[in-house]
Amino acid sequence: MPELPEVETVRRGLADLLPGQAVVRATVFDSPKSFPNSPTDVQQFLYGAHVTAVRRRAKVTDD
């Protein structure tokens, strides 16, 4: 698991590149640590959406 300084470095780099870009494709992974979204749901709400900001979020644990 990356430490906070590395996560912040990646966030800042993505924040320079992604805002204003549109999502044109995505891969849906079935992982217990991801939010459960069906491929149909992803296609409806994600494709064509524009990135407005890049933020960090807390760790997702198996507890």
C-alpha positions as CSV (number, residue, x, y, z in Angstrom):
1,M,0.0,0.0,0.0
2,P,1.5,3.3,-1.0
3,E,2.2,5.9,1.7
4,L,0.6,9.3,1.8
5,P,3.5,11.3,0.2
6,E,3.4,9.0,-2.9
7,V,-0.4,9.1,-3.1
8,E,-0.3,12.9,-3.0
9,T,2.4,13.1,-5.7
10,V,0.2,10.9,-8.0
11,R,-2.8,13.0,-7.2
12,R,-1.1,16.2,-8.1
13,G,0.2,14.8,-11.3
14,L,-3.3,13.6,-12.3
15,A,-4.8,16.9,-11.3
16,D,-2.6,18.6,-13.9
17,L,-3.8,16.2,-16.7
18,L,-7.3,15.0,-16.0
19,P,-9.7,17.9,-15.2
20,G,-11.7,18.8,-18.3
21,Q,-11.1,15.4,-19.9
22,A,-14.0,13.1,-20.8
23,V,-14.2,9.4,-19.9
24,V,-14.4,7.4,-23.1
25,R,-13.8,3.9,-21.8
26,A,-13.3,2.0,-18.5
27,T,-12.7,-1.5,-17.3
28,V,-15.0,-2.8,-14.5
29,F,-13.1,-5.0,-12.0
30,D,-14.9,-7.3,-9.6
31,S,-13.0,-6.7,-6.4
32,P,-14.2,-6.6,-2.8
33,K,-12.4,-3.3,-2.4
34,S,-14.2,-1.6,-5.2
35,F,-17.7,-0.2,-5.4
36,P,-20.0,-2.7,-7.0
37,N,-21.2,-1.3,-10.3
38,S,-22.4,-3.4,-13.2
39,P,-21.0,-2.7,-16.7
40,T,-24.4,-1.3,-17.7
41,D,-24.4,1.2,-14.8
42,V,-20.9,2.2,-15.6
43,Q,-21.8,2.8,-19.2
44,Q,-24.8,5.0,-18.2
45,F,-23.1,7.3,-15.6
46,L,-19.4,7.2,-16.4
47,Y,-19.0,7.2,-20.2
48,G,-19.0,10.8,-21.4
49,A,-18.6,12.2,-17.9
50,H,-16.0,15.0,-17.5
51,V,-13.4,15.0,-14.8
52,T,-13.8,18.1,-12.6
53,A,-11.2,17.4,-9.9
54,V,-8.8,14.7,-8.6
55,R,-9.0,13.9,-4.9
56,R,-7.8,11.3,-2.5
57,R,-10.0,9.1,-0.4
58,A,-9.4,7.0,2.6
59,K,-8.2,3.4,2.5
60,V,-10.7,0.6,2.0
61,T,-10.0,-2.2,4.4
62,D,-11.2,-5.8,4.6
63,D,-12.3,-5.4,8.3
